[in-house]
């Protein structure tokens, strides 16, 4: 029975292993080898539970569903929504772990899914990820081709078109870092308002932080945006988004 219990452990069959080790402890409670086995099994089960309920465990379980060949529609939809919730709740920590996860490429495949609701959910997840790291926007622009953006933005299905326009707005905000600048400007205005030594009727121009792009961002943008066909496509997209917002 001891050897069978060890075999169960090696096969990661903890349920049967725990049943056998309890019987062994009942038959020979003072046996040190059995005690060591019982301790090892208990520690393994505890570690597995902690991993399952940890952030990494939750992300892995959701992405395991996404990476399945043909997951149940309801389960897939729930997994994507749960990933969005984790990003909203845990911020950049969750975003980074999702982006660096080995199953992350499966999310890009979902962008080509025939189920439009799944695609829209996936784009919503990508928008949430970009919120916490602008570098993801560049990688998305390189992975999902301009034709993909245009095709969905000009789709005859309103839900598809609106979903893509919302995503593109967030993508362009990430590429230009305009949201970071807006937040910095708002913080500067608040800081100036607290300074009672200055007149409050006009905020000095130097209170607004200079708008700067990082070296890495500039290099990537030069390679991507200044390629003429893609630049023209981005201009069309920007105008289309403005038109959608106006209507």
C-alpha positions as a Markdown table, in Angstrom:
| # | Residue | x | y | z |
|---|---|---|---|---|
| 1 | Unk | 0.0 | 0.0 | 0.0 |
| 2 | Unk | 2.9 | 2.3 | 0.8 |
| 3 | Unk | 4.4 | 1.8 | -2.7 |
| 4 | Unk | 0.9 | 2.4 | -4.3 |
| 5 | Unk | 0.6 | 5.6 | -2.3 |
| 6 | Unk | 4.0 | 6.8 | -3.6 |
| 7 | Unk | 2.9 | 5.9 | -7.1 |
| 8 | Unk | -0.3 | 7.9 | -6.8 |
| 9 | Unk | 1.9 | 10.8 | -5.6 |
| 10 | Unk | 4.2 | 10.6 | -8.6 |
| 11 | Unk | 1.1 | 10.6 | -10.9 |
| 12 | Unk | -0.2 | 13.7 | -9.0 |
| 13 | Unk | -3.3 | 11.7 | -8.0 |
| 14 | Unk | -3.5 | 13.3 | -4.6 |
| 15 | Unk | -7.1 | 12.1 | -3.8 |
| 16 | Unk | -6.2 | 8.4 | -3.9 |
| 17 | Unk | -2.8 | 9.1 | -2.3 |
| 18 | Unk | -4.4 | 10.8 | 0.7 |
| 19 | Unk | -6.9 | 7.9 | 1.1 |
| 20 | Unk | -4.0 | 5.4 | 1.2 |
| 21 | Unk | -1.8 | 7.4 | 3.5 |
| 22 | Unk | -4.6 | 7.8 | 6.0 |
| 23 | Unk | -5.0 | 4.0 | 6.1 |
| 24 | Unk | -1.2 | 3.6 | 6.5 |
| 25 | Unk | -1.2 | 6.0 | 9.4 |
| 26 | Unk | -4.0 | 4.1 | 11.0 |
| 27 | Unk | -2.2 | 0.8 | 10.7 |
| 28 | Unk | 1.3 | 2.1 | 11.7 |
| 29 | Unk | 1.0 | 5.6 | 13.2 |
| 30 | Unk | 4.7 | 5.6 | 14.5 |
| 31 | Unk | 6.3 | 4.7 | 11.2 |
| 32 | Unk | 8.6 | 7.6 | 10.2 |
| 33 | Unk | 8.5 | 6.9 | 6.5 |
| 34 | Unk | 4.7 | 7.0 | 6.5 |
| 35 | Unk | 4.7 | 10.1 | 8.6 |
| 36 | Unk | 7.1 | 11.8 | 6.1 |
| 37 | Unk | 4.9 | 10.7 | 3.2 |
| 38 | Unk | 1.8 | 12.1 | 4.9 |
| 39 | Unk | 3.5 | 15.4 | 5.6 |
| 40 | Unk | 4.7 | 15.7 | 2.0 |
| 41 | Unk | 1.3 | 15.0 | 0.6 |
| 42 | Unk | -0.4 | 17.5 | 2.9 |
| 43 | Unk | 2.2 | 20.2 | 2.0 |
| 44 | Unk | 1.6 | 19.4 | -1.7 |
| 45 | Unk | -2.1 | 19.8 | -1.4 |
| 46 | Unk | -1.8 | 23.0 | 0.6 |
| 47 | Unk | 0.6 | 24.5 | -2.0 |
| 48 | Unk | -1.8 | 23.5 | -4.8 |
| 49 | Unk | -4.7 | 25.2 | -3.1 |
| 50 | Unk | -2.7 | 28.4 | -2.5 |
| 51 | Unk | -1.7 | 28.5 | -6.1 |
| 52 | Unk | -5.2 | 27.9 | -7.3 |
| 53 | Unk | -6.6 | 30.8 | -5.2 |
| 54 | Unk | -3.6 | 33.1 | -5.9 |
| 55 | Unk | -3.6 | 35.7 | -8.7 |
| 56 | Unk | -1.3 | 33.6 | -10.9 |
| 57 | Unk | -3.4 | 30.5 | -10.3 |
| 58 | Unk | -6.6 | 32.4 | -11.3 |
| 59 | Unk | -5.0 | 33.7 | -14.4 |
| 60 | Unk | -3.6 | 30.3 | -15.4 |
| 61 | Unk | -7.0 | 28.7 | -14.9 |
| 62 | Unk | -8.8 | 31.3 | -17.1 |
| 63 | Unk | -6.1 | 31.1 | -19.8 |
| 64 | Unk | -6.2 | 27.3 | -19.8 |
| 65 | Unk | -9.9 | 27.6 | -20.8 |
| 66 | Unk | -9.0 | 30.1 | -23.5 |
| 67 | Unk | -6.2 | 27.9 | -24.9 |
| 68 | Unk | -8.6 | 24.9 | -25.2 |
| 69 | Unk | -9.3 | 23.7 | -28.7 |
| 70 | Unk | -13.1 | 24.2 | -28.5 |
| 71 | Unk | -14.2 | 25.3 | -25.0 |
| 72 | Unk | -17.9 | 25.6 | -24.2 |
| 73 | Unk | -19.1 | 29.1 | -25.2 |
| 74 | Unk | -20.4 | 30.0 | -21.8 |
| 75 | Unk | -17.2 | 28.9 | -20.1 |
| 76 | Unk | -15.0 | 30.8 | -22.6 |
| 77 | Unk | -17.1 | 34.0 | -22.2 |
| 78 | Unk | -16.9 | 33.7 | -18.4 |
| 79 | Unk | -13.1 | 33.2 | -18.6 |
| 80 | Unk | -12.5 | 36.3 | -20.6 |
| 81 | Unk | -14.8 | 38.4 | -18.4 |
| 82 | Unk | -12.9 | 37.1 | -15.3 |
| 83 | Unk | -9.6 | 38.1 | -16.8 |
| 84 | Unk | -11.0 | 41.6 | -17.4 |
| 85 | Unk | -12.2 | 41.7 | -13.8 |
| 86 | Unk | -8.8 | 40.7 | -12.5 |
| 87 | Unk | -7.1 | 43.5 | -14.5 |
| 88 | Unk | -9.6 | 46.0 | -13.2 |
| 89 | Unk | -9.2 | 44.8 | -9.6 |
| 90 | Unk | -5.4 | 44.1 | -9.5 |
| 91 | Unk | -4.2 | 46.6 | -12.0 |
| 92 | Unk | -0.8 | 46.5 | -13.6 |
| 93 | Unk | 0.2 | 43.3 | -11.6 |
| 94 | Unk | -2.6 | 41.3 | -13.2 |
| 95 | Unk | -2.0 | 42.9 | -16.7 |
| 96 | Unk | 1.7 | 42.0 | -16.7 |
| 97 | Unk | 1.1 | 38.4 | -15.6 |
| 98 | Unk | -1.6 | 37.9 | -18.3 |
| 99 | Unk | 0.6 | 39.4 | -21.0 |
| 100 | Unk | 3.7 | 37.3 | -20.0 |
| 101 | Unk | 1.7 | 34.1 | -19.6 |
| 102 | Unk | 2.7 | 31.2 | -22.0 |
| 103 | Unk | -1.0 | 30.9 | -23.1 |
| 104 | Unk | -1.2 | 34.6 | -24.0 |
| 105 | Unk | -1.0 | 33.9 | -27.8 |
| 106 | Unk | -4.4 | 32.1 | -27.5 |
| 107 | Unk | -6.0 | 35.5 | -26.9 |
| 108 | Unk | -4.8 | 36.8 | -30.3 |
| 109 | Unk | -6.4 | 33.7 | -31.9 |
| 110 | Unk | -9.7 | 34.7 | -30.4 |
| 111 | Unk | -9.6 | 38.0 | -32.3 |
| 112 | Unk | -10.2 | 35.9 | -35.4 |
| 113 | Unk | -13.1 | 33.9 | -33.9 |
| 114 | Unk | -16.3 | 33.6 | -35.9 |
| 115 | Unk | -18.2 | 34.5 | -32.7 |
| 116 | Unk | -18.3 | 38.3 | -32.7 |
| 117 | Unk | -19.3 | 38.4 | -29.0 |
| 118 | Unk | -16.0 | 36.6 | -28.1 |
| 119 | Unk | -14.0 | 39.0 | -30.3 |
| 120 | Unk | -15.6 | 42.0 | -28.7 |
| 121 | Unk | -14.9 | 40.6 | -25.2 |
| 122 | Unk | -11.3 | 39.9 | -26.2 |
| 123 | Unk | -10.8 | 43.4 | -27.5 |
| 124 | Unk | -12.3 | 44.7 | -24.3 |
| 125 | Unk | -9.6 | 42.7 | -22.4 |
| 126 | Unk | -6.8 | 44.1 | -24.6 |
| 127 | Unk | -8.1 | 47.6 | -24.0 |
| 128 | Unk | -7.9 | 47.0 | -20.2 |
| 129 | Unk | -4.3 | 45.6 | -20.6 |
| 130 | Unk | -3.2 | 48.7 | -22.6 |
| 131 | Unk | -4.6 | 50.8 | -19.8 |
| 132 | Unk | -1.7 | 49.7 | -17.6 |
| 133 | Unk | 1.1 | 49.5 | -20.1 |
| 134 | Unk | 1.4 | 51.6 | -23.2 |
| 135 | Unk | 4.0 | 49.2 | -24.7 |
| 136 | Unk | 1.3 | 46.6 | -25.2 |
| 137 | Unk | -0.4 | 49.0 | -27.7 |
| 138 | Unk | 2.7 | 48.8 | -29.9 |
| 139 | Unk | 2.8 | 45.0 | -29.8 |
| 140 | Unk | -1.0 | 44.9 | -30.6 |
| 141 | Unk | -0.5 | 47.2 | -33.6 |
| 142 | Unk | 2.2 | 44.9 | -34.9 |
| 143 | Unk | 0.3 | 41.7 | -34.3 |
| 144 | Unk | -3.2 | 42.7 | -35.5 |
| 145 | Unk | -2.8 | 44.1 | -39.0 |
| 146 | Unk | -4.4 | 47.4 | -40.2 |
| 147 | Unk | -6.7 | 45.5 | -42.5 |
| 148 | Unk | -8.2 | 43.8 | -39.4 |
| 149 | Unk | -8.9 | 47.1 | -37.7 |
| 150 | Unk | -10.4 | 48.6 | -40.8 |
| 151 | Unk | -12.6 | 45.6 | -41.6 |
| 152 | Unk | -14.2 | 45.6 | -38.1 |
| 153 | Unk | -14.4 | 49.4 | -37.8 |
| 154 | Unk | -16.4 | 49.6 | -41.1 |
| 155 | Unk | -18.5 | 46.5 | -40.4 |
| 156 | Unk | -22.2 | 46.6 | -41.2 |
| 157 | Unk | -22.9 | 45.2 | -37.8 |
| 158 | Unk | -23.2 | 48.1 | -35.3 |
| 159 | Unk | -22.0 | 46.1 | -32.3 |
| 160 | Unk | -18.8 | 45.0 | -34.1 |
| 161 | Unk | -18.1 | 48.5 | -35.4 |
| 162 | Unk | -18.6 | 50.3 | -32.1 |
| 163 | Unk | -16.5 | 47.7 | -30.2 |
| 164 | Unk | -13.6 | 48.2 | -32.6 |
| 165 | Unk | -13.9 | 52.0 | -32.5 |
| 166 | Unk | -13.8 | 51.9 | -28.7 |
| 167 | Unk | -10.7 | 49.6 | -28.8 |
| 168 | Unk | -9.0 | 51.9 | -31.4 |
| 169 | Unk | -9.6 | 54.9 | -29.3 |
| 170 | Unk | -7.8 | 53.2 | -26.4 |
| 171 | Unk | -5.1 | 51.9 | -28.7 |
| 172 | Unk | -4.4 | 55.4 | -30.1 |
| 173 | Unk | -4.3 | 56.8 | -26.5 |
| 174 | Unk | -1.7 | 54.2 | -25.7 |
| 175 | Unk | 0.4 | 55.0 | -28.8 |
| 176 | Unk | 0.3 | 58.7 | -28.2 |
| 177 | Unk | 0.4 | 58.5 | -24.4 |
| 178 | Unk | -2.2 | 61.3 | -24.4 |
| 179 | Unk | -4.0 | 59.9 | -21.3 |
| 180 | Unk | -0.8 | 60.1 | -19.3 |
| 181 | Unk | -0.3 | 63.7 | -20.3 |
| 182 | Unk | -3.9 | 64.5 | -19.4 |
| 183 | Unk | -3.5 | 63.0 | -15.9 |
| 184 | Unk | -0.2 | 64.9 | -15.4 |
| 185 | Unk | -1.9 | 68.1 | -16.5 |
| 186 | Unk | -4.8 | 67.6 | -14.1 |
| 187 | Unk | -2.4 | 66.9 | -11.3 |
| 188 | Unk | -0.5 | 70.1 | -12.1 |
| 189 | Unk | -3.6 | 72.2 | -12.1 |
| 190 | Unk | -4.6 | 70.8 | -8.7 |
| 191 | Unk | -1.2 | 71.5 | -7.3 |
| 192 | Unk | -1.3 | 75.0 | -8.6 |
| 193 | Unk | -4.8 | 75.5 | -7.1 |
| 194 | Unk | -3.4 | 74.6 | -3.7 |
| 195 | Unk | -0.6 | 77.3 | -4.0 |
| 196 | Unk | -2.3 | 80.3 | -2.4 |
| 197 | Unk | 0.6 | 82.6 | -3.2 |
| 198 | Unk | -0.4 | 82.7 | -6.9 |
| 199 | Unk | -3.5 | 84.3 | -8.5 |
| 200 | Unk | -6.1 | 81.6 | -9.2 |
| 201 | Unk | -7.6 | 83.3 | -12.2 |
| 202 | Unk | -5.0 | 81.9 | -14.6 |
| 203 | Unk | -2.8 | 78.8 | -14.4 |
| 204 | Unk | 0.7 | 79.6 | -15.5 |
| 205 | Unk | 1.8 | 77.7 | -18.7 |
| 206 | Unk | 4.8 | 76.2 | -17.0 |
| 207 | Unk | 2.5 | 74.3 | -14.7 |
| 208 | Unk | 1.7 | 71.9 | -17.5 |
| 209 | Unk | 4.3 | 69.2 | -17.9 |
| 210 | Unk | 6.1 | 68.9 | -21.2 |
| 211 | Unk | 4.7 | 66.3 | -23.5 |
| 212 | Unk | 7.4 | 63.8 | -24.1 |
| 213 | Unk | 7.6 | 60.3 | -25.6 |
| 214 | Unk | 10.0 | 57.7 | -24.4 |
| 215 | Unk | 13.0 | 56.8 | -26.7 |
| 216 | Unk | 11.6 | 53.2 | -27.2 |
| 217 | Unk | 8.2 | 54.5 | -28.0 |
| 218 | Unk | 9.5 | 57.1 | -30.6 |
| 219 | Unk | 11.6 | 54.4 | -32.3 |
| 220 | Unk | 8.7 | 52.0 | -32.6 |
| 221 | Unk | 6.3 | 54.7 | -33.7 |
| 222 | Unk | 8.7 | 55.8 | -36.4 |
| 223 | Unk | 8.9 | 52.3 | -37.7 |
| 224 | Unk | 5.2 | 51.7 | -37.6 |
| 225 | Unk | 3.3 | 54.9 | -38.2 |
| 226 | Unk | 5.6 | 56.6 | -40.8 |
| 227 | Unk | 5.2 | 53.6 | -43.1 |
| 228 | Unk | 2.9 | 55.5 | -45.6 |
| 229 | Unk | 0.1 | 53.0 | -46.1 |
| 230 | Unk | -0.3 | 52.4 | -42.4 |
| 231 | Unk | -0.1 | 56.1 | -41.7 |
| 232 | Unk | -2.9 | 56.8 | -44.1 |
| 233 | Unk | -5.0 | 54.0 | -42.5 |
| 234 | Unk | -4.5 | 55.5 | -39.0 |
| 235 | Unk | -5.6 | 58.9 | -40.3 |
| 236 | Unk | -8.8 | 57.2 | -41.7 |
| 237 | Unk | -9.4 | 55.4 | -38.4 |
| 238 | Unk | -9.0 | 58.6 | -36.4 |
| 239 | Unk | -11.5 | 60.4 | -38.6 |
| 240 | Unk | -13.9 | 57.5 | -38.4 |
| 241 | Unk | -13.7 | 57.4 | -34.6 |
| 242 | Unk | -14.4 | 61.2 | -34.4 |
| 243 | Unk | -17.4 | 60.7 | -36.7 |
| 244 | Unk | -18.8 | 57.8 | -34.6 |
| 245 | Unk | -18.4 | 59.8 | -31.4 |
| 246 | Unk | -20.2 | 62.8 | -33.0 |
| 247 | Unk | -23.2 | 60.7 | -34.0 |
